[in-house]
């Protein structure tokens, strides 16, 4: 059952989780801090173009950590994530999907394959960035896929955390969950402060380079 994805094994006296197991991350605690300037970065997208966060100053920007091998990402790409991307692209929001999976991990997809998977899902991010070194993910303290961030037009980090309020891999839960990203973007577009600026991210742990 999809909502029972935690596979518990005892190893060397500690609890070990399967690679796809549910991970709950605390709100952002690294260099990227809600209410402060979002750290700038530069990365190559799946088409080979260099993108910098600072290139989009003056616009709302969503950062979405992704990994197609994760059941929680698959859940949200059942129709939810690409719907958000298209909805807010029409309102001028920049959406950057970021894959920090290490190139040596089994979940890693080369740029062309990652772009192909997103194409099959009819996804519509502004760009999909490759972060095999994990430097961008660690700069933001990204823990899970998905892990979501919103950057204001002034370059301030105004949201960090989960995509919604129900930490499960069940597609049926999407319709009853509060989508924190949609809520935050609508508030920001309306010139209002974000009601919930941080939340606990959930999903698969990011497969960072050792």
C-alpha positions in Angstrom: 0.0 0.0 0.0 1.4 3.4 -1.0 0.6 5.0 2.4 2.8 2.4 4.1 6.1 3.2 2.5 8.3 3.0 5.6 10.4 -0.2 5.5 12.0 -0.6 8.8 15.1 -2.7 9.3 17.4 -2.8 12.3 21.1 -2.4 11.3 23.9 -1.9 13.8 21.5 -1.0 16.5 19.8 1.8 14.5 16.7 2.2 12.4 17.5 2.0 8.7 15.0 3.1 6.1 14.6 1.8 2.6 15.9 4.2 -0.1 12.4 5.2 -1.1 11.1 5.5 2.5 9.2 8.5 3.8 11.5 11.2 5.2 10.2 14.1 7.2 12.5 17.1 7.2 12.6 20.0 9.7 12.0 23.5 8.3 15.1 25.0 6.6 18.0 25.2 9.0 20.9 25.7 6.6 22.3 28.9 5.0 19.0 29.5 3.3 16.7 31.0 6.0 13.2 32.2 5.5 13.0 36.0 5.8 16.5 36.5 4.6 18.1 36.8 1.1 17.9 33.6 -0.9 21.4 32.4 -1.8 22.3 32.9 -5.4 23.5 30.0 -7.5 24.3 29.0 -11.0 23.6 25.7 -12.7 23.2 24.1 -16.1 19.7 23.0 -17.2 18.9 19.8 -19.0 19.3 21.7 -22.3 22.8 22.8 -21.5 22.0 26.4 -20.7 23.4 28.1 -17.6 20.8 29.6 -15.3 21.4 31.8 -12.3 18.8 32.5 -9.6 19.7 36.2 -9.8 18.7 36.3 -13.5 15.1 36.2 -12.3 15.2 39.0 -9.8 11.9 41.0 -10.0 9.8 37.8 -10.3 8.5 35.2 -7.9 10.5 32.0 -8.2 9.7 28.5 -7.0 12.5 26.0 -6.4 11.3 22.4 -6.5 13.7 19.6 -5.6 12.8 16.5 -7.6 13.8 12.9 -8.3 11.6 10.8 -10.7 12.6 7.6 -8.8 10.8 8.8 -5.7 7.2 7.7 -5.1 6.3 11.0 -3.5 7.5 12.8 -6.7 5.5 10.4 -8.8 2.5 11.1 -6.6 2.7 14.8 -7.3 3.4 14.4 -11.0 0.2 12.4 -11.3 -1.3 15.7 -12.3 -0.6 18.0 -9.4 2.9 19.4 -9.9 2.6 20.1 -13.6 -0.8 21.7 -12.9 0.8 24.1 -10.5 3.7 24.9 -12.9 1.3 25.8 -15.7 -1.1 27.7 -13.4 1.6 30.0 -12.1 3.6 30.3 -15.2 0.5 32.0 -16.7 0.9 34.5 -13.8 4.5 35.2 -14.5 6.1 32.9 -11.8 9.4 31.3 -12.6 9.6 27.6 -11.7 13.0 25.9 -11.4 13.0 22.2 -10.8 16.3 21.0 -9.3 17.7 17.5 -9.3 20.5 17.0 -6.7 20.7 13.2 -7.1 24.4 12.1 -7.3 25.4 10.8 -10.7 26.5 7.4 -9.2 23.2 6.7 -7.6 20.6 4.3 -9.2 18.0 7.1 -9.2 20.2 9.4 -11.3 18.9 10.4 -14.7 21.1 12.0 -17.3 19.9 15.4 -18.5 18.2 14.1 -21.6 16.4 11.3 -19.8 15.3 13.6 -17.0 13.9 16.0 -19.6 12.2 13.1 -21.4 10.5 11.9 -18.2 9.3 15.5 -17.5 8.0 15.7 -21.1 6.1 12.4 -20.7 4.5 14.0 -17.6 3.7 17.1 -19.5 5.6 19.1 -16.9 6.1 22.8 -17.5 8.9 24.2 -15.3 10.8 27.2 -16.6 13.9 25.1 -16.4 15.2 21.8 -14.9 18.6 22.2 -13.3 21.3 19.6 -12.8 23.0 19.6 -9.4 24.9 16.3 -9.3 27.4 17.8 -6.9 24.7 18.6 -4.4 26.0 22.1 -3.8 22.8 23.9 -4.5 20.7 21.5 -2.5 23.0 21.7 0.5 23.1 25.5 0.2 19.4 25.5 0.7 19.3 22.7 3.2 17.0 20.6 0.9 16.3 17.3 2.5 13.5 15.6 0.5 12.0 15.2 -2.9 9.9 17.2 -3.2 11.2 20.1 -1.1 9.7 23.4 -2.0 10.9 27.0 -1.7 9.5 30.4 -2.8 11.7 33.4 -3.5 10.2 36.9 -3.6 10.8 39.3 -6.5 13.2 41.1 -4.1 15.3 38.0 -3.7 14.1 37.0 -0.2 13.2 33.5 0.7 9.6 33.6 1.8 8.6 29.9 2.0 10.5 26.7 2.7 9.0 23.3 3.3 6.5 20.7 2.1 4.3 21.0 -1.0 1.2 20.3 1.1 -0.3 19.3 4.4 -0.6 15.5 4.0 2.6 13.6 4.2 1.8 10.6 2.1 2.4 9.0 -1.3 -1.3 8.5 -1.9 -2.6 10.3 -4.9 -6.0 10.5 -3.4 -4.7 12.7 -0.6 -3.8 15.5 -3.0 -7.4 16.7 -3.3 -8.0 17.0 0.5 -4.6 18.5 1.4 -3.9 22.2 1.8 -1.3 23.0 -0.9 1.1 25.3 0.8 2.8 26.3 -2.4 -0.4 27.4 -4.2 -1.5 29.2 -1.0 1.8 31.0 -0.6 2.1 32.0 -4.3 -1.5 33.4 -4.3 -0.8 35.4 -1.2 2.5 36.8 -2.6 0.9 37.6 -5.9 -1.9 39.5 -4.0 0.7 41.5 -2.1 0.0 39.8 1.2 2.4 38.2 3.7 2.5 34.4 3.4 0.4 32.9 6.2 2.6 29.8 6.6 6.2 30.7 5.8 7.7 27.3 6.7 6.5 23.7 7.1 7.9 20.2 7.4 9.0 18.9 4.0 8.2 15.2 3.3 9.2 12.7 0.7 12.3 10.6 -0.2 15.7 11.7 1.2 17.8 13.4 -1.5 20.5 11.1 -2.7 23.5 13.4 -2.3 27.0 12.7 -3.5 29.0 11.0 -0.7 
